[in-house]
Amino acid sequence: MAYALRRIGVTVLTIAASLVIFGLLWQLALTLMHVNSYVGKTPLDVWDYLFVDNPMTPDQTAADNRAHLFGLLWVTLGHAALGFVFGVGASVVVAIVFALARPIEFMFMPIAMLLRTVPLLAMAPVIYLVFGNGAVTAAFIGGVVVFFPLLVNLALGFRSVGAQAVDLVRVYGGSSWTVMRKVAIPTALPHFFASMRIAVPGAITGAMLYEWLFTFQGLGAGIVTAKSQSDYPQLWTIVVFITVVSIVLYTIATIVEAAVLAKWGPDAGRR
């Protein structure tokens, strides 16, 4: 428990310091590059867009801006959740099948890696043509981002099981599935959560790509609309907004990882 709390505290402090440094570098970059203030918005401009009413636009208050962005965010999070659940579920099932039947892994892992090299921007129109515009397409596009890193890391985690632990389960009459439940899954948990930290923001990226290409919903479509209307304060705010949300979700994934590994991971009880 102490290990989990210590890791959570370190993670939160690290991310808070990173946000401060990022804001300073953002401001410094705009200043050194002499970016036109009409196009390049500073952290203060983003703050004003979200929390300060502009007397030049009395019909568009900061509260309206926040409500608009949060409305877009919930749509994007819904699409990201579809891709995340689909990608994680599919990768876990496939990785377990690969671990239980190694010949299948040798046959299909190279194909999976070959598909991974195809740019998602090229795959998305094909997915759209096959499944149309809807939840299935959102799940597939987001799932592709999540699936491959998780599959590779889980397969690696299952292969890293110690031979002595496997022999011990076998001596007591355990089957391959018993080895998977009792040994392989706890051993693979660090690999699983390492990929989950990447998968969480990756699912959001996939969701925004889906929205940008095929819908007029969510933050992905909001970026397109803001750009077409030269609404640069909104454009920069959306980028910051989704970055902060991704960091928050990344932090939550890290907190869950620390708690789970402290209780069920391969080093549980040793710290």
Secondary structure in CASP SS format (residue, H / E / C, confidence):
PFRMAT SS
TARGET T0000
AUTHOR 0000-0000-0000
METHOD secondary structure of the structure
MODEL  1
M C 1.00
A H 1.00
Y H 1.00
A H 1.00
L H 1.00
R H 1.00
R H 1.00
I H 1.00
G H 1.00
V H 1.00
T H 1.00
V H 1.00
L H 1.00
T H 1.00
I H 1.00
A H 1.00
A H 1.00
S H 1.00
L H 1.00
V H 1.00
I H 1.00
F H 1.00
G H 1.00
L H 1.00
L H 1.00
W H 1.00
Q H 1.00
L H 1.00
A H 1.00
L H 1.00
T H 1.00
L H 1.00
M C 1.00
H C 1.00
V C 1.00
N C 1.00
S C 1.00
Y C 1.00
V C 1.00
G C 1.00
K C 1.00
T C 1.00
P H 1.00
L H 1.00
D H 1.00
V H 1.00
W H 1.00
D H 1.00
Y H 1.00
L H 1.00
F H 1.00
V C 1.00
D C 1.00
N C 1.00
P C 1.00
M C 1.00
T C 1.00
P C 1.00
D C 1.00
Q C 1.00
T C 1.00
A H 1.00
A H 1.00
D H 1.00
N H 1.00
R H 1.00
A H 1.00
H H 1.00
L H 1.00
F H 1.00
G H 1.00
L H 1.00
L H 1.00
W H 1.00
V H 1.00
T H 1.00
L H 1.00
G H 1.00
H H 1.00
A H 1.00
A H 1.00
L H 1.00
G H 1.00
F H 1.00
V H 1.00
F H 1.00
G H 1.00
V H 1.00
G H 1.00
A H 1.00
S H 1.00
V H 1.00
V H 1.00
V H 1.00
A H 1.00
I H 1.00
V H 1.00
F H 1.00
A H 1.00
L H 1.00
A C 1.00
R H 1.00
P H 1.00
I H 1.00
E H 1.00
F H 1.00
M H 1.00
F H 1.00
M H 1.00
P H 1.00
I H 1.00
A H 1.00
M H 1.00
L H 1.00
L H 1.00
R H 1.00
T C 1.00
V C 1.00
P C 1.00
L H 1.00
L H 1.00
A H 1.00
M H 1.00
A H 1.00
P H 1.00
V H 1.00
I H 1.00
Y H 1.00
L H 1.00
V H 1.00
F H 1.00
G C 1.00
N C 1.00
G C 1.00
A H 1.00
V H 1.00
T H 1.00
A H 1.00
A H 1.00
F H 1.00
I H 1.00
G H 1.00
G H 1.00
V H 1.00
V H 1.00
V H 1.00
F H 1.00
F H 1.00
P H 1.00
L H 1.00
L H 1.00
V H 1.00
N H 1.00
L H 1.00
A H 1.00
L H 1.00
G H 1.00
F H 1.00
R H 1.00
S C 1.00
V C 1.00
G C 1.00
A H 1.00
Q H 1.00
A H 1.00
V H 1.00
D H 1.00
L H 1.00
V H 1.00
R H 1.00
V H 1.00
Y C 1.00
G C 1.00
G C 1.00
S C 1.00
S H 1.00
W H 1.00
T H 1.00
V H 1.00
M H 1.00
R H 1.00
K H 1.00
V H 1.00
A H 1.00
I H 1.00
P H 1.00
T H 1.00
A H 1.00
L H 1.00
P H 1.00
H H 1.00
F H 1.00
F H 1.00
A H 1.00
S H 1.00
M H 1.00
R H 1.00
I H 1.00
A H 1.00
V H 1.00
P H 1.00
G H 1.00
A H 1.00
I H 1.00
T H 1.00
G H 1.00
A H 1.00
M H 1.00
L H 1.00
Y H 1.00
E H 1.00
W H 1.00
L H 1.00
F H 1.00
T C 1.00
F C 1.00
Q C 1.00
G H 1.00
L H 1.00
G H 1.00
A H 1.00
G H 1.00
I H 1.00
V H 1.00
T H 1.00
A H 1.00
K H 1.00
S H 1.00
Q C 1.00
S C 1.00
D C 1.00
Y H 1.00
P H 1.00
Q H 1.00
L H 1.00
W H 1.00
T H 1.00
I H 1.00
V H 1.00
V H 1.00
F H 1.00
I H 1.00
T H 1.00
V H 1.00
V H 1.00
S H 1.00
I H 1.00
V H 1.00
L H 1.00
Y H 1.00
T H 1.00
I H 1.00
A H 1.00
T H 1.00
I H 1.00
V H 1.00
E H 1.00
A H 1.00
A H 1.00
V H 1.00
L H 1.00
A H 1.00
K H 1.00
W H 1.00
G C 1.00
P C 1.00
D C 1.00
A C 1.00
G C 1.00
R C 1.00
R C 1.00
END
